[in-house]
Amino acid sequence: MADSESPELSIIILNYNVKELLINCLESVFQSKGKLDRWQIIVVDNASSDGSVEAVKEKFPQAELIINKENLGFSAGNNIGVKYAQAPVVLFLNPDTVICDHAIQKSLEVLLSSPDYGALTCKVELPDGSLDYSCHRGFPTPWNSFCYFTGLAKLFPRSPIFSGYTASYLDTQKPHEIDSATGAFLMVRKIAGDQIGWWDKDYFWNGEDIEFCFCLKERGWKIYFYPEVKIIHYKGSSAKLEKHKTVSHGVSAMRIFYKKHYYKKYPPIFRDFILWGIKILEHWRKLWI
């Protein structure tokens, strides 16, 4: 590939057994791509058994296809894709999403508008038109988590004291800096991702996007929320296939994040109390599967 043809953006789509959604996602990506857009589109398949690989080969031969022999999870699977990324900016895009209008182009323009922006997400909408809260969050400190799980965040949505995790006190109609975005649409400067070693493989599925953003901010990068463009997210499509494992991965992610970043900051009794609470939450969620 000549220098003049070098990609400006590498789009990595990690798939696991959601063939129809993946095809719809790729269709929306290619439909939104303009003649001047230099995009490298990479599909990483985590050992799907639903014909996803064959469908991509047939319908989108222009996409680069990487086939894993086993389900490596979100972090390790995306890290495989990064090895093939040639552009200075990488977009991680879930296969259960649909691109609206020029969301990719405008997001790229905004990300590159400030050298302080390490990562950016757009407005991520659920099919019912509501905001996917995962695209606009604070970090799950023990206090923020307590307020979220006890319902205080919902009771006082405009209070930065009680709604620190949901960040609902911030105006989601206007662009601004946030703590954590979602891995469903996460546009990252490659130089920033390289600094943190990309996705943490301690997380199999869930929580890795919070870890990613936390590490970026520790390095001085800003995470930007840009709601003037949007995508649609058919959330949890892969997770629905294995609900019991999904609950375990979700709670495990809480435990991993807490131990990595907050455990040593509190007295021993308080540490164990939080870990006990996480264990109770895991049992509670499994009861309702």
Secondary structure, DSSP 8 states (H G I E B T S, - for coil): --GGG--SEEEEEEESS-HHHHHHHHHHHHHH--TT--EEEEEEEES-SSSHHHHHHHH-TTSEEEEESS--HHHHHHHHHHTT--SSEEEEE-TTEEE-TTHHHHHHHHHTT-TTEEEEEEEEE-TTS-B-GGGSB----HHHHHHHHHTHHHHSTT-TTT-TTTTTTS-TTS-EEESB--TTEEEEEHHHHHHHTSS-TT-SSSSHHHHHHHHHHHTT-EEEEEEEEEEEE-TTTTGGGGHHHHHHHHHHHHHHHHHHHTGGGS-HHHHHHHHHHHHHHHHHHHHT-
